[in-house]
Amino acid sequence: MAYFLSSEANTLEHWPPLRLVKAAHAGSLLIASQFLGIALRAGIIRLHSHYYGPHLGLFATAASILLLLGPILTGAGLVAVTLWQLSDGLTRIKWDVQEIDAARFWAESHTLDKIGERLLWGFLFGVIALSYLVFSVWKISHQPATKMFFDSIALLCMPCLVAVWIGDELREETPTPTPPVSVSKYHPRKIHSEHWHTQKDSESRS
């Protein structure tokens, strides 16, 4: 957080693309950590009911709401605002190629390879299938917080998705260098002329 506030111009409009990309990645990590907030919320409710009774106090209620909604709302807001600023900056061409390249390289360094993506999606689909079997098919007795915990694990894919989206967006805005044209393309007539003269001289000698 100190990095984001260290600039002289603290407004989002003056942030370079690399800082916007890092802020969006931080927001995606907050969204992915939602399952931790749900687990802490369940712990607060259980401890409070054990020591103070079933009715939550004002502090415990505020902490419960904050842990339930805080990470995902804060992360989603941060991702939305920074990505909007990034898209607006790319549209108005506020940055040079070096700044866009630096942001793109950083985003691409945080994407998963093919094996990592398959493992992540396999884990997520496995958790979702297990949650469905446990709570809907087998109908094992549980608390609502337990199902919310399993369902929120699917949010672990958010950092990877945000990094891929940013990398694709920045890659489209980076101009690709044009390949050098071969020499034969520049001098087609010269080569053709030399060949024609050689053939003509051989015919005249014969």
PyMOL commands that set and color helices and strands:
alter all, ss='L'
color gray80, all
select helices_A, chain A and resi 12-14+17-32+34-52+58-91+97-109+114-137+144-173+183-186+188-205
alter helices_A, ss='H'
color red, helices_A
deselect
rebuild
show_as cartoon
